[in-house]
Amino acid sequence: MPRLAAVATVLLAVASAFVLYAVTYETRRLEQHVAAQARTIEKTRLDIAVLRAERAYLARPERIEEMARKIGLGPIEPRQYEPLTAAGERHK
């Protein structure tokens, strides 16, 4: 009987070693996955910051005004305004 207990203990120790190895390997794999996701998130945040800065640069009023004048646009003149009641009647 003591010999059976010793064999069972050895088998249990070997099985525990395999389980521990598998859990350690899976943990490392998950840590690498989380690190990759964190890098992707940081890169995306930087891309968003660059795009916001670019949008702010491109939306500058003086730049838009210059481009509008090049294609013949200008400020709205008083003759272009129309009362709302007249606009509503015209579309009926």
Secondary structure, DSSP 8 states (H G I E B T S, - for coil): -HHHHHHHHHHHHHHHHHHHHHHHHHHHHHHHHHHHHHHHHHHHHHHHHHHHHHHHHHT-HHHHHHHHHHTT-----GGG---HHHHHHHT-
